[in-house]
Amino acid sequence: MAPGTMCTMMYGGPATAHVTGTWAGRPVDARFDRADGCQVARWDALVPLLPGSAHSRGTARSW
């Protein structure tokens, strides 16, 4: 997040993800969690890659 960004204290659950590989010829090494509102938004922006939350799909799903 950009410096000065304010995030809600909304906890999105215990899910974590570590993504590695290559995207468009560039290396990727990124970690994701759902610890606060900013991290939940970052996760939800990648739902095609990461599993969606019950909130984003309307149903719960376990992986």
MIZABA-188072 format. One record per residue: x, y, z of N, C-alpha, C in turn. Coordinates in Angstrom, 1 decimal. Layout:
N
ATOM:X:Y:Z:X:Y:Z:X:Y:Z .
...
This chain:
63
ATOM:0.8:-1.2:0.0:0.0:0.0:0.0:0.9:1.2:0.0 .
ATOM:0.3:2.3:-0.5:1.1:3.6:-0.6:1.2:4.1:0.8 .
ATOM:2.3:4.8:1.1:2.4:5.5:2.4:1.2:6.4:2.7 .
ATOM:0.8:6.4:3.9:-0.4:7.2:4.3:-1.7:6.5:4.0 .
ATOM:-1.8:5.3:3.4:-3.0:4.7:3.1:-3.6:4.2:4.4 .
ATOM:-4.9:4.5:4.6:-5.7:4.0:5.8:-6.4:2.8:5.4 .
ATOM:-6.3:1.8:6.3:-7.0:0.5:6.1:-8.0:0.3:7.2 .
ATOM:-9.1:-0.4:6.9:-10.1:-0.7:7.9:-9.5:-1.9:8.8 .
ATOM:-10.0:-2.1:10.0:-9.5:-3.2:10.8:-10.3:-4.4:10.6 .
ATOM:-11.0:-4.5:9.4:-11.8:-5.7:9.1:-10.9:-6.9:8.8 .
ATOM:-11.1:-7.9:9.6:-10.3:-9.1:9.5:-11.0:-10.0:8.5 .
ATOM:-10.3:-10.5:7.5:-10.9:-11.3:6.4:-10.7:-12.8:6.6 .
ATOM:-10.1:-13.2:7.7:-9.9:-14.7:7.9:-8.5:-15.1:7.9 .
ATOM:-8.2:-16.3:8.2:-6.8:-16.8:8.3:-6.1:-17.2:7.0 .
ATOM:-6.8:-17.1:5.9:-6.1:-17.5:4.6:-4.8:-16.8:4.4 .
ATOM:-3.9:-17.5:3.8:-2.6:-16.9:3.4:-2.3:-17.6:2.1 .
ATOM:-1.5:-16.9:1.2:-1.0:-17.4:0.0:0.4:-16.9:-0.3 .
ATOM:1.2:-17.8:-0.9:2.5:-17.4:-1.4:2.6:-17.8:-2.9 .
ATOM:2.7:-16.8:-3.8:2.7:-17.0:-5.2:4.1:-16.7:-5.8 .
ATOM:4.6:-17.7:-6.5:5.9:-17.6:-7.1:5.8:-18.0:-8.6 .
ATOM:6.6:-17.6:-9.4:6.6:-18.0:-10.8:7.0:-16.8:-11.7 .
ATOM:6.5:-16.9:-12.9:6.8:-15.8:-13.9:5.5:-15.3:-14.5 .
ATOM:5.3:-14.0:-14.6:4.1:-13.4:-15.2:4.6:-12.4:-16.2 .
ATOM:4.2:-12.6:-17.5:4.6:-11.7:-18.6:6.1:-11.5:-18.6 .
ATOM:6.8:-12.6:-18.4:8.3:-12.6:-18.5:9.0:-12.0:-17.3 .
ATOM:8.2:-11.7:-16.2:8.9:-11.1:-15.0:8.7:-12.0:-13.8 .
ATOM:9.7:-12.1:-13.0:9.6:-13.0:-11.8:8.5:-12.4:-10.8 .
ATOM:7.8:-13.4:-10.2:6.8:-13.0:-9.2:7.2:-13.8:-7.9 .
ATOM:7.2:-13.1:-6.8:7.3:-13.7:-5.4:6.5:-12.8:-4.5 .
ATOM:5.3:-13.1:-4.3:4.4:-12.3:-3.5:3.6:-13.1:-2.4 .
ATOM:3.4:-12.5:-1.3:2.6:-13.1:-0.2:1.3:-12.3:0.0 .
ATOM:0.3:-13.0:0.3:-1.0:-12.4:0.5:-1.6:-13.0:1.8 .
ATOM:-2.4:-12.1:2.4:-3.2:-12.5:3.6:-4.5:-11.7:3.6 .
ATOM:-5.3:-11.9:4.6:-6.5:-11.2:4.7:-6.6:-10.5:6.1 .
ATOM:-5.5:-9.9:6.6:-5.3:-9.4:7.9:-6.1:-8.1:8.2 .
ATOM:-6.3:-7.3:7.1:-7.1:-6.0:7.3:-7.8:-5.7:6.0 .
ATOM:-8.5:-4.6:6.0:-9.3:-4.2:4.8:-8.4:-4.0:3.5 .
ATOM:-7.2:-3.5:3.7:-6.4:-3.3:2.5:-5.9:-4.6:2.0 .
ATOM:-5.5:-5.5:2.9:-5.1:-6.8:2.4:-6.2:-7.7:1.8 .
ATOM:-7.4:-7.5:2.4:-8.6:-8.2:1.8:-8.8:-7.7:0.4 .
ATOM:-8.8:-6.4:0.2:-9.0:-5.8:-1.2:-7.9:-6.3:-2.1 .
ATOM:-6.6:-6.4:-1.7:-5.5:-6.8:-2.5:-5.8:-8.3:-2.9 .
ATOM:-6.2:-9.1:-2.0:-6.6:-10.5:-2.2:-7.7:-10.6:-3.2 .
ATOM:-8.8:-9.9:-2.9:-10.0:-10.0:-3.8:-9.7:-9.5:-5.2 .
ATOM:-8.8:-8.7:-5.4:-8.4:-8.2:-6.8:-7.8:-9.4:-7.6 .
ATOM:-7.3:-10.4:-6.9:-6.7:-11.6:-7.6:-7.5:-12.8:-7.4 .
ATOM:-8.8:-12.7:-7.2:-9.7:-13.9:-7.1:-9.6:-14.8:-8.3 .
ATOM:-9.3:-14.4:-9.5:-9.1:-15.4:-10.5:-7.9:-16.4:-10.2 .
ATOM:-7.0:-15.9:-9.5:-5.8:-16.6:-9.1:-6.0:-17.3:-7.7 .
ATOM:-6.4:-16.5:-6.7:-6.6:-16.9:-5.4:-8.1:-17.3:-5.2 .
ATOM:-8.4:-18.2:-4.3:-9.8:-18.5:-4.0:-10.6:-17.4:-3.5 .
ATOM:-11.8:-17.2:-3.9:-12.6:-16.1:-3.5:-13.1:-16.4:-2.1 .
ATOM:-13.5:-15.3:-1.3:-14.0:-15.5:0.0:-15.5:-15.7:-0.1 .
ATOM:-16.1:-16.2:0.9:-17.6:-16.4:1.0:-18.3:-15.0:0.6 .
ATOM:-17.7:-13.9:1.1:-18.2:-12.6:0.9:-18.2:-12.3:-0.6 .
ATOM:-17.1:-12.6:-1.3:-17.0:-12.2:-2.7:-17.8:-13.0:-3.6 .
ATOM:-18.2:-14.3:-3.2:-18.9:-15.2:-4.1:-20.3:-15.5:-3.6 .
ATOM:-20.5:-15.2:-2.3:-21.8:-15.6:-1.7:-21.9:-17.0:-1.2 .
ATOM:-20.8:-17.8:-1.4:-20.7:-19.1:-0.8:-19.4:-19.4:-0.3 .
ATOM:-19.3:-20.3:0.7:-18.0:-20.6:1.3:-17.4:-21.7:0.5 .
ATOM:-16.1:-21.8:0.4:-15.4:-22.8:-0.3:-14.1:-23.1:0.4 .
ATOM:-13.8:-24.4:0.6:-12.5:-24.7:1.2:-11.6:-25.3:0.2 .
ATOM:-10.3:-25.1:0.3:-9.3:-25.6:-0.6:-8.4:-26.5:0.1 .
